[in-house]
């Protein structure tokens, strides 16, 4: 409850609901640029899902991840087993960051 209240007061409630990528963009909306973050400020309106490149790196107690996360338009329908699979998935989802 405290985290939700703080997020609402700090103006970041949608980050809890919608998720965000490693560059500060909230998925599912148009973002404003963040000073010092060159890949921030992207239009993620059509990219409503968060994709973690390595979901095994999620730390459940601190809710932090050392994995790169990207906003994508859809989730993978099959397991990504190679770099080529990952790059193909990124191209199909319009990911502009370097993967």
Number of C-alpha atoms within 10 A of each C-alpha: 6 7 10 12 11 12 15 14 10 9 10 13 16 15 16 13 10 15 20 22 20 17 19 19 24 31 27 21 16 15 16 13 15 13 8 7 10 10 14 18 17 18 15 20 14 16 20 19 20 21 20 18 15 12 13 10 13 14 11 8 6 7 7 10 16 14 15 15 18 26 28 23 21 15 13 14 7 7 8 14 8 9 10 10 13 15 15 13 18 19 11 11 17 13 16 11 9 6 13
